[in-house]
Amino acid sequence: MVAHIRPAQLADWLRQCRATHPEVEPIVLDVREPWEVQTASIRPDGFELRHVPMATIPLRLAELPRERPIACLCHHGGRSAQVAYYLQRQGFEDVVNIAGGIHAWAMEVDPSVPQY
């Protein structure tokens, strides 16, 4: 079962990651389409931000380090939940879904992020 966190809980998740994996930087994996990322994006703060569209995840799986915690992000949380589940089935152990996606991010964390 994939864990779900809200955008407002990401800071707590990052602290937990640093406590359990102090040697690695967590990744927020944005699985939206390029036009969506251009429309609205988040700023990395305590994590690496990577953009890999959902449809390309299987082809680009080798680009994702298995030893680093990954939080998946999309528009509302549906695509990212599917990607998180896929990554977990592929052997990634520390994966969560950011429920509510960037839409919830704009409401809970950073109101300057455009909603679309």
Long-range contacts (C-beta under 8 A, 24 or more apart in sequence): 2-81, 2-84, 2-85, 2-88, 2-95, 2-96, 2-97, 3-95, 3-96, 3-97, 4-77, 4-81, 4-96, 4-97, 4-98, 4-99, 5-71, 5-96, 5-97, 5-98, 5-99, 6-98, 6-99, 6-100, 6-104, 6-108, 7-98, 7-100, 7-104, 7-105, 7-108, 7-109, 8-108, 8-109, 10-71, 10-98, 10-109, 11-46, 13-69, 13-71, 13-96, 14-46, 14-47, 17-69, 17-94, 18-46, 21-67, 21-68, 21-69, 21-94, 24-65, 24-67, 24-68, 24-69, 25-68, 26-68, 26-69, 26-70, 26-71, 27-64, 27-65, 27-68, 27-69, 27-70, 27-71, 28-70, 28-71, 28-72, 28-73, 28-98, 29-64, 29-70, 29-71, 29-72, 29-73, 29-80, 29-83, 30-73, 30-74, 30-102, 31-57, 31-72, 31-73, 31-74, 31-79, 31-80, 31-83, 32-73, 32-74, 32-75, 32-79, 32-102, 36-75, 36-102, 36-116, 39-114, 39-116, 40-102, 40-106, 40-113, 40-114, 40-115, 40-116, 41-102, 41-113, 42-73, 42-102, 42-105, 42-109, 42-110, 42-113, 43-110, 47-71, 54-79, 54-82, 54-83, 57-83, 57-86, 57-87, 58-86, 61-90, 64-92, 66-91, 66-92, 66-93, 68-94, 69-94, 69-95, 69-96, 70-94, 70-95, 70-96, 71-95, 71-96, 71-97, 71-98, 72-96, 72-97, 72-98, 73-98, 73-101, 73-102, 73-105, 74-101, 74-102, 75-101, 75-102, 75-103, 75-116, 76-100, 76-101, 76-103, 76-104, 77-101, 77-104
